[in-house]
Structures are given as C-alpha cells and as structure tokens.
Amino acid sequence: MISALMPNYNRADICFEHGQGAYLFDETRRRYLDFGAGIATSSLGHGHPHLVRAIAEQAAKVIHVSNLYRVKQAERLAARYVAASFADSVFFCNSGAEANEGLVKAMRKTQADEGHPERTRVICFEGAFHGRTLAMISATGNPKYLAGFGEPVPGFDHVPLNDIAAVRAAITPQTAGILVEPIQGEGGIRAVNPGFLQALRDLCDEHGLLLGFDEVQTGMGRTGKLFAHEWHGVTPDVLSSAKGIGGGFPMAAVLGTERVAKALVPGSHGTTYGGGPLACAAGNAVLDVILADGFLDQLTATAAFLRAGLEALVVAHPAVFTEVRGMGLLLGLKCTPPNGEVQAAALTHGLLTVAAGDNVLRLAPPLIIGQAECEEALALLGEVAAQLAAQAGAAAK
Ligand SMILES: *Cc1c(COP(=O)(O)O)cnc(C)c1O
C-alpha cells in the first residue's frame, strides 16, 4: 500500500528531533554536523535565538492578514533590500520556483509594456535548476525533470554555460531576456567564468533584453556577499532569491530595477501568503544577522579555511575526491565514487551533506559556522574518504 506521504522523495531513514547551531539531533539524541543546512536554506543554523524570538513574537501578534492591507514588516524588509542591493523594488513570495515564475512574468510584461509583446522567450543554460513548477521544469530543461509531464511549457531556449557565442546565436526577435545562476547549485556547483556575466549584460544592453539572475541558492550571503553577482561587478535587471532568505521559514523574493518592477501593476501578479507579517519578521531577523558589521567578512575567512582544508583532502585522497568547486560556503567536492555513496558514508559518520549534479558532493553549511565546525567536518570527510578508498582497494583485489 502507498505511504500516506506521497512517495516523491528518496528520504534517508532518519528523523531529526531538534537542532542547535550547526548541529541536528535525531530521536536517539545522536548528533549530526549539518553541512547541508536543509539544502542551503537554514542560513542561521538551528535554534538561532534572534530568529526564534522574531518568529515567536510575530506569531503571537498576528500571523497573516493578506495583501489587501499594508504590511509594515514587508515594507521595512523591502526597503532594506533596496538599500543593500541593485534593486529599486521587491516582490515577496514563498518559494524559489515561485520567485522564478514572477521573474519570468516580469521580464515578459516589461517587454510587452515597452512595445515588444512578441518578446516572450528566455535563454537559459544547460545544467541549470530553476524549480519544479510546469514552467520552471521547462526553464530548467533537464529531461529527467520533464519526463512524463507532457509538452514542456514553451518559451525557454537552452545553451551551454559560459559559451557567449552560443548565447548570441540563440537571440531571436522573440527573446525577452536571459536567466542565469552565478553558480549552478543543483547542477554541480558550476560557476560562470570571470567576465561571463559582464558579457551577458553587454548582450542584453545591445539587444534590449532583460538580464535575470537566479540567486535562490547563491544569494543571502552564501558566497560572502549578499548576492553572488556582486563579486562580478555586474547587476541584473531582475533577481530571484529564496532558500536562505527566511533562515528556513518558507519565503522568497523577486528583486527588480524600476524598469522591470513597474510592469507589475495591481492585478498583474500576486500570491496569497507572500510578504506576510510572519515571513517578513523572519526575513528581517535573517538580515539583521547577515548585514551586521563584519559578518560576511568573517564568513569569507571561515570559508577560506574550509576551502584550504578541502583542497588538502583532494591531495590526500585523490582516488575519492578530484576537485574543489564553488565559493564562500557553497562548495562542491567532485567525487570518483558515486556521490550518493559518499553522501551516505558521510551520514553514517555523522556529517550531513547534499549530493549535486555532475557527481559532486555539495557542502552548504549554515552561515554562522566557525573554524571549529570546519575542522570537524574536514576530519569526518577524511574518515569517509579513507573508508571509501579502502573499500575500493578491497574490491579491486
Ligand atoms: C532550490 C532552487 C530553486 C527552487 O526553489 P524551490 O524553493 O524549491 O522552489 C530554484 N533555483 C535555484 C538556483 C535553486 O537552487
């Protein structure tokens, strides 16, 4: 008989009962070091007092009022994003896929308002991940996610990442914009080359196209800047944010320049839960921490320490790990054994990680970790690598 919970996930047979900082505890009180952060989402770790208090206090006052009324927490949060980023205006919603839907709608509507209703297509990249709605599996383009769901939603073209000639060749009179992740997360921690985002910006400006960044995974401080594109000195017209934005509370945002944001007039787009008092209380609490003086500098120093340790791990265990990828606290280890086996072995050693595409083991710890947690993770990964190398050696005999 089918389980009461729909069987759409491959879950590990483990159930966490509570968390503290970078640690999760299962029902037997066994401790796990969480270097997955619920897929780069629990940005402040578990049980962060400032976040917990903000959510509890707001929940006691009022949880939901709808967007029929002003929401002061949302107004404040939007103003803080505008002050801290390229954006002039912000729309709040509830998930990464929903933010990307809003981003694509904003691109199309902007083009239509500017006299180009025929410009509806968006150029996306091979290896991308933009979410699971019907339109976003089409934007993602991965046959694995499209299989069985019939005709893909039209309007998305795919080209190889970092191939600017291919992007140029894909532009047609129907192109509205380009959507790119500064680092492909699900795709295997694959970063854009230096200069690629600038080249996309130039192409967009040349052809009147809109540049969209999917920073659902790379944003909210994960790479050491509020948004990863800041490392490239290039700004988009529109950006999607989610995952870390609420510290685990479901929330997402579309950030836009005035050119794009003004297309979303009343009635053109909406969402019942989006930008509610409770989600925005969480969002404001997360920003309090991430934007605090020195927090991102500290993160960058911790990340450099972790990365150096991972590079050493590759040197020490070349039969298991072959490459370190990524930036800040969004890191990947390219594996020789299947990454699922490495992930499972790490779990038995008490370390939580996340598999990604291209046989990469993803490390996306809470942003609040320090050197001690990195040292522990590196030691555990060393044990995992030694065990897997020994198993491979035994199997070869
Ligand atoms: C996770 C992710 C999404 C989808 O977010 P959901 O909240 O699962 O809808 C979209 N884009 C990127 C880059 C992601 O990492």
PDBQT file of the ligand as one rigid body, heavy atoms in Angstrom, charges set to zero:
ROOT
HETATM    1  C1  LIG A 401      16.282  25.379  -4.996  1.00  0.00    +0.000 C 
HETATM    2  C2  LIG A 401      16.355  26.240  -6.208  1.00  0.00    +0.000 A 
HETATM    3  C3  LIG A 401      15.198  26.655  -6.894  1.00  0.00    +0.000 A 
HETATM    4  C4  LIG A 401      13.810  26.195  -6.496  1.00  0.00    +0.000 C 
HETATM    5  O1  LIG A 401      13.458  26.625  -5.222  1.00  0.00    +0.000 OA
HETATM    6  P1  LIG A 401      12.158  25.985  -4.512  1.00  0.00    +0.000 P 
HETATM    7  O2  LIG A 401      12.032  26.764  -3.249  1.00  0.00    +0.000 OA
HETATM    8  O3  LIG A 401      12.439  24.532  -4.299  1.00  0.00    +0.000 OA
HETATM    9  O4  LIG A 401      11.015  26.180  -5.430  1.00  0.00    +0.000 OA
HETATM   10  C5  LIG A 401      15.350  27.495  -7.967  1.00  0.00    +0.000 A 
HETATM   11  N1  LIG A 401      16.567  27.911  -8.378  1.00  0.00    +0.000 NA
HETATM   12  C6  LIG A 401      17.691  27.535  -7.745  1.00  0.00    +0.000 A 
HETATM   13  C7  LIG A 401      19.007  28.033  -8.212  1.00  0.00    +0.000 C 
HETATM   14  C8  LIG A 401      17.630  26.675  -6.646  1.00  0.00    +0.000 A 
HETATM   15  O5  LIG A 401      18.744  26.281  -6.036  1.00  0.00    +0.000 OA
ENDROOT
TORSDOF 0
